[in-house]
Amino acid sequence: MRLLHKWNCPWDSDSPPSTARVGEYGEWVADSYLRAQGLKVLRRNFRWGRRGELDLVCRDGDTLVAVEVKSATSHRSGEPMRMVNATKRRLLRAGLTCWLRLLRPEEEIKTRFDVVEVYLLPQSPPEVCWHRGAFTFAENATRFHNGR
């Protein structure tokens, strides 16, 4: 877990933000964090169809990276990454497939699925945990098992 920036989250425990605001702020924090780590953010909130969205589409060297951002306002509910279940992973795979179809690459492109957990604790700096290669296109190759 890494602290990000020196500023605190803009809310306190007496006035918790809406889920949408937490998600939006978490995506902004993740975007800033990944840029600081050297990734190039190509697109935020890439949507396809009625249900699909990739929070961030990035490039890490020669690798195309689909990033799912999971935000939480406390540590009580466990790891936000656990919310990326089989259904969500299937949607993310579909989204990256759609992005690749738009690119129409002439050669194979390396891809990766990352999950960024952002803890937005009241009046504290955001905490970020980046899970590189959290899962792959193959469902049975996931790292979401006991002990990761």
One Martini backbone bead per residue (centre of mass of N, CA, C, O) as a GRO file, in nm:
protein
  148
    1MET     BB    1   0.096   0.037   0.024
    2ARG     BB    2   0.044   0.371  -0.102
    3LEU     BB    3   0.098   0.690  -0.076
    4LEU     BB    4  -0.065   0.986  -0.207
    5HIS     BB    5   0.044   1.246  -0.171
    6LYS     BB    6  -0.031   1.535   0.065
    7TRP     BB    7  -0.328   1.512   0.045
    8ASN     BB    8  -0.655   1.509   0.136
    9CYS     BB    9  -0.951   1.411   0.162
   10PRO     BB   10  -1.261   1.605   0.097
   11TRP     BB   11  -1.362   1.444   0.360
   12ASP     BB   12  -1.561   1.332   0.625
   13SER     BB   13  -1.720   1.120   0.854
   14ASP     BB   14  -1.988   1.306   0.867
   15SER     BB   15  -1.969   1.336   0.524
   16PRO     BB   16  -2.031   1.117   0.317
   17PRO     BB   17  -1.999   1.020   0.011
   18SER     BB   18  -2.084   0.918  -0.271
   19THR     BB   19  -2.026   0.654  -0.467
   20ALA     BB   20  -1.966   0.819  -0.723
   21ARG     BB   21  -1.752   1.006  -0.594
   22VAL     BB   22  -1.558   0.789  -0.506
   23GLY     BB   23  -1.507   0.669  -0.788
   24GLU     BB   24  -1.408   0.928  -0.928
   25TYR     BB   25  -1.175   0.990  -0.734
   26GLY     BB   26  -1.029   0.717  -0.762
   27GLU     BB   27  -0.968   0.749  -1.066
   28TRP     BB   28  -0.796   1.000  -1.038
   29VAL     BB   29  -0.582   0.877  -0.855
   30ALA     BB   30  -0.500   0.642  -1.041
   31ASP     BB   31  -0.413   0.812  -1.278
   32SER     BB   32  -0.190   0.968  -1.129
   33TYR     BB   33  -0.029   0.721  -1.034
   34LEU     BB   34   0.032   0.586  -1.312
   35ARG     BB   35   0.181   0.824  -1.432
   36ALA     BB   36   0.405   0.826  -1.207
   37GLN     BB   37   0.486   0.517  -1.311
   38GLY     BB   38   0.482   0.557  -1.655
   39LEU     BB   39   0.209   0.562  -1.764
   40LYS     BB   40  -0.020   0.580  -2.035
   41VAL     BB   41  -0.312   0.753  -2.068
   42LEU     BB   42  -0.565   0.705  -2.313
   43ARG     BB   43  -0.833   0.635  -2.130
   44ARG     BB   44  -1.141   0.726  -1.986
   45ASN     BB   45  -1.423   0.567  -1.976
   46PHE     BB   46  -1.465   0.316  -2.164
   47ARG     BB   47  -1.738   0.257  -2.378
   48TRP     BB   48  -1.966  -0.027  -2.422
   49GLY     BB   49  -2.252  -0.056  -2.470
   50ARG     BB   50  -2.452  -0.077  -2.173
   51ARG     BB   51  -2.230  -0.212  -1.941
   52GLY     BB   52  -1.954  -0.111  -2.042
   53GLU     BB   53  -1.631  -0.043  -1.864
   54LEU     BB   54  -1.325   0.126  -1.871
   55ASP     BB   55  -1.158   0.312  -1.661
   56LEU     BB   56  -0.865   0.233  -1.790
   57VAL     BB   57  -0.642   0.308  -2.062
   58CYS     BB   58  -0.314   0.178  -2.116
   59ARG     BB   59   0.046   0.228  -2.139
   60ASP     BB   60   0.321  -0.018  -2.098
   61GLY     BB   61   0.494   0.039  -2.326
   62ASP     BB   62   0.396  -0.250  -2.523
   63THR     BB   63   0.140  -0.247  -2.324
   64LEU     BB   64  -0.192  -0.313  -2.288
   65VAL     BB   65  -0.406  -0.158  -2.031
   66ALA     BB   66  -0.653  -0.269  -1.815
   67VAL     BB   67  -0.829  -0.070  -1.567
   68GLU     BB   68  -0.944  -0.135  -1.244
   69VAL     BB   69  -1.126   0.060  -1.012
   70LYS     BB   70  -1.114   0.044  -0.648
   71SER     BB   71  -1.309   0.192  -0.394
   72ALA     BB   72  -1.261   0.312  -0.048
   73THR     BB   73  -1.353   0.440   0.298
   74SER     BB   74  -1.242   0.160   0.411
   75HIS     BB   75  -1.119  -0.151   0.570
   76ARG     BB   76  -1.374  -0.329   0.654
   77SER     BB   77  -1.456  -0.475   0.360
   78GLY     BB   78  -1.193  -0.517   0.247
   79GLU     BB   79  -1.091  -0.588  -0.055
   80PRO     BB   80  -1.181  -0.436  -0.348
   81MET     BB   81  -1.076  -0.657  -0.550
   82ARG     BB   82  -1.307  -0.870  -0.480
   83MET     BB   83  -1.519  -0.724  -0.679
   84VAL     BB   84  -1.363  -0.880  -0.910
   85ASN     BB   85  -1.538  -1.084  -1.065
   86ALA     BB   86  -1.624  -1.292  -1.315
   87THR     BB   87  -1.817  -1.091  -1.450
   88LYS     BB   88  -1.624  -0.848  -1.457
   89ARG     BB   89  -1.398  -0.986  -1.616
   90ARG     BB   90  -1.567  -1.038  -1.867
   91LEU     BB   91  -1.622  -0.737  -1.928
   92LEU     BB   92  -1.323  -0.651  -1.953
   93ARG     BB   93  -1.255  -0.835  -2.187
   94ALA     BB   94  -1.461  -0.714  -2.382
   95GLY     BB   95  -1.343  -0.426  -2.379
   96LEU     BB   96  -1.061  -0.497  -2.489
   97THR     BB   97  -1.162  -0.622  -2.748
   98CYS     BB   98  -1.295  -0.366  -2.855
   99TRP     BB   99  -1.042  -0.193  -2.863
  100LEU     BB  100  -0.885  -0.378  -3.060
  101ARG     BB  101  -1.086  -0.349  -3.295
  102LEU     BB  102  -1.037  -0.043  -3.331
  103LEU     BB  103  -0.728  -0.072  -3.402
  104ARG     BB  104  -0.641  -0.291  -3.601
  105PRO     BB  105  -0.405  -0.478  -3.578
  106GLU     BB  106  -0.129  -0.632  -3.748
  107GLU     BB  107  -0.034  -0.715  -3.466
  108GLU     BB  108   0.032  -0.833  -3.178
  109ILE     BB  109  -0.083  -0.742  -2.852
  110LYS     BB  110   0.001  -0.670  -2.550
  111THR     BB  111  -0.166  -0.768  -2.242
  112ARG     BB  112  -0.341  -0.625  -1.945
  113PHE     BB  113  -0.472  -0.674  -1.608
  114ASP     BB  114  -0.563  -0.429  -1.375
  115VAL     BB  115  -0.570  -0.337  -1.023
  116VAL     BB  116  -0.693  -0.052  -0.836
  117GLU     BB  117  -0.659   0.041  -0.509
  118VAL     BB  118  -0.861   0.285  -0.323
  119TYR     BB  119  -0.809   0.467  -0.028
  120LEU     BB  120  -1.062   0.696   0.120
  121LEU     BB  121  -0.985   0.850   0.389
  122PRO     BB  122  -1.066   1.063   0.611
  123GLN     BB  123  -0.837   1.308   0.619
  124SER     BB  124  -0.653   1.144   0.408
  125PRO     BB  125  -0.441   1.004   0.224
  126PRO     BB  126  -0.424   0.823  -0.035
  127GLU     BB  127  -0.442   0.473  -0.099
  128VAL     BB  128  -0.233   0.250  -0.299
  129CYS     BB  129  -0.303  -0.060  -0.489
  130TRP     BB  130  -0.115  -0.241  -0.730
  131HIS     BB  131  -0.236  -0.494  -0.964
  132ARG     BB  132  -0.048  -0.660  -1.165
  133GLY     BB  133  -0.186  -0.895  -1.339
  134ALA     BB  134  -0.464  -0.999  -1.202
  135PHE     BB  135  -0.552  -1.095  -1.495
  136THR     BB  136  -0.671  -1.278  -1.776
  137PHE     BB  137  -0.820  -1.404  -2.051
  138ALA     BB  138  -0.797  -1.657  -1.881
  139GLU     BB  139  -0.988  -1.774  -1.630
  140ASN     BB  140  -0.780  -2.003  -1.515
  141ALA     BB  141  -0.542  -1.758  -1.470
  142THR     BB  142  -0.611  -1.648  -1.214
  143ARG     BB  143  -0.527  -1.465  -0.893
  144PHE     BB  144  -0.819  -1.525  -0.746
  145HIS     BB  145  -0.703  -1.667  -0.475
  146ASN     BB  146  -0.587  -1.805  -0.222
  147GLY     BB  147  -0.316  -1.588  -0.151
  148ARG     BB  148  -0.251  -1.492  -0.451
   0.00000   0.00000   0.00000
